[in-house]
Amino acid sequence: MNDNMKYSLLAILLILIFGVAAFLYRGKLPSPFLETSGPDSFRIVPTAESWLGTYTFYEFAEPNRAWTYDLSVKQEGSAIVADLDIDGFQTIIRIRAKPVINANGDLDLIFDSYRPEHSLTRYAIGDLLFTLSKLDTAGKYSVRWGKLKANIKASHYEFAGPLK
């Protein structure tokens, strides 16, 4: 048996071994876009990019008090940022937040700074303002309030979006 034949057999043997190993461990290797929730179950983990767009939430109270929440998740250079504008009855809030995907794949809005035209100071850097969770594919998102609270107490809150 000559050297070329030995190397060819060794190459075939290595390919066979790696092929069997790949077959046995298919889908079980870590990935930055996969998350395991059990020994054989994987799910896609969303990234902040998957939340790009504008989301809107409205509140109204009799006789004529209303608030509009506009959340814009956008790309600025290499960063994903979120700007939140809340306008309405005795309210002008302008916030820059960091959009962070939590372990459930929901969007946490973490306070970063105030933007120009802001009227009140209530939040500290790192405060969880609220969390958005996708309800379905029809563009509805539930809200779990953190440090930022709705003006009207209700049992359920929804943002609509994203408008891209």
C-alpha positions in Angstrom: 0.0 0.0 0.0 1.6 3.3 -1.1 1.5 6.6 0.8 -1.2 8.2 -1.4 -3.5 5.3 -0.8 -2.9 5.5 3.0 -3.7 9.2 3.1 -6.8 8.6 1.0 -8.1 5.9 3.4 -7.3 8.1 6.4 -9.2 11.0 4.8 -12.2 8.8 4.1 -12.1 7.5 7.7 -12.0 11.0 9.1 -14.8 12.2 6.9 -16.9 9.2 8.0 -16.1 9.8 11.7 -17.0 13.5 11.4 -20.1 12.7 9.4 -21.4 10.3 12.1 -20.6 12.8 14.8 -22.4 15.6 12.9 -25.4 13.3 12.4 -25.5 12.4 16.1 -25.1 16.0 17.3 -27.2 17.7 14.6 -28.9 20.8 16.0 -27.5 20.4 19.4 -24.5 22.7 19.1 -24.8 26.2 20.6 -25.6 29.1 18.4 -26.1 32.8 19.3 -29.6 32.6 17.6 -30.8 29.4 19.3 -31.8 28.9 22.9 -32.4 25.5 24.6 -35.3 25.0 26.9 -34.7 21.2 27.3 -32.3 18.5 26.2 -33.9 18.2 22.7 -35.8 21.4 22.2 -34.5 24.6 20.6 -36.2 27.8 19.6 -35.2 30.9 17.7 -34.2 33.8 20.0 -35.2 37.1 18.5 -32.7 39.9 18.2 -33.4 43.6 18.8 -33.4 44.0 15.0 -36.5 41.9 14.8 -38.3 44.7 16.8 -37.4 47.6 14.5 -40.3 49.8 13.8 -42.8 52.2 15.5 -45.3 51.1 18.1 -48.3 53.1 19.4 -50.4 53.0 22.5 -53.3 55.3 23.4 -55.1 56.1 26.6 -58.3 58.1 27.1 -60.2 59.2 30.2 -63.4 61.2 30.4 -64.1 64.0 29.9 -61.1 65.0 27.7 -57.8 63.6 29.0 -55.8 61.6 26.5 -52.2 60.3 26.1 -50.3 58.9 23.1 -47.3 56.7 23.5 -45.0 56.5 20.4 -42.1 54.0 20.7 -39.6 54.0 17.8 -37.1 51.2 17.8 -34.4 52.1 15.2 -30.9 51.5 14.0 -28.4 54.4 14.7 -25.0 53.5 13.4 -24.2 50.1 14.8 -26.6 50.4 17.8 -30.3 49.7 18.1 -32.0 52.4 20.2 -35.5 53.2 21.3 -37.1 56.6 21.5 -40.3 56.9 23.5 -42.5 60.0 23.2 -45.5 60.3 25.5 -47.8 63.3 24.8 -51.1 64.2 26.3 -52.9 65.7 29.2 -50.2 67.6 31.3 -47.5 65.3 29.8 -44.5 65.7 27.6 -42.0 62.8 28.1 -39.0 62.2 25.8 -36.9 59.2 26.7 -34.0 57.3 25.0 -34.1 53.7 26.0 -32.0 50.6 25.3 -34.1 47.8 23.7 -33.1 44.5 25.3 -34.4 41.0 24.4 -35.2 39.1 27.6 -35.1 35.4 28.2 -38.7 35.0 26.9 -37.9 36.8 23.7 -39.9 39.9 24.8 -38.6 43.4 24.4 -37.5 45.1 27.6 -37.1 48.9 27.4 -34.3 50.0 29.7 -34.0 53.7 30.6 -30.9 55.4 29.1 -31.4 59.1 29.1 -33.9 62.0 28.6 -34.1 63.7 25.2 -34.8 67.4 24.6 -38.2 68.8 25.5 -38.6 66.4 28.4 -40.7 67.9 31.3 -40.1 65.6 34.3 -37.3 63.6 35.8 -38.4 60.3 37.3 -36.1 57.5 36.1 -32.6 56.4 36.7 -30.2 54.8 34.1 -31.0 51.1 34.0 -34.6 51.3 35.2 -36.9 48.8 33.4 -39.6 51.1 31.9 -41.8 48.3 30.5 -41.8 45.1 28.5 -43.5 44.4 25.2 -44.7 40.9 24.4 -46.0 39.8 21.0 -49.6 38.6 21.3 -50.0 37.3 17.8 -48.8 38.0 14.2 -51.5 40.7 13.7 -49.4 43.5 15.2 -50.6 43.5 18.8 -48.3 43.6 21.8 -49.1 43.4 25.5 -47.5 45.7 27.9 -46.1 44.8 31.4 -45.3 48.1 33.1 -42.1 48.6 35.0 -41.0 51.9 36.4 -43.1 53.7 33.8 -46.8 53.4 34.5 -49.9 54.0 32.5 -52.0 57.0 33.4 -55.2 54.9 33.6 -55.5 51.7 35.6 -56.7 48.9 33.4 -56.4 45.1 33.4 -54.9 44.8 30.0 -52.8 47.2 27.8 -51.8 46.8 24.2 -49.4 48.5 21.8 -50.0 48.3 18.1 -47.2 48.0 15.6 -44.7 47.8 14.2 -45.2 50.4 11.5 -41.9 50.2 9.5 
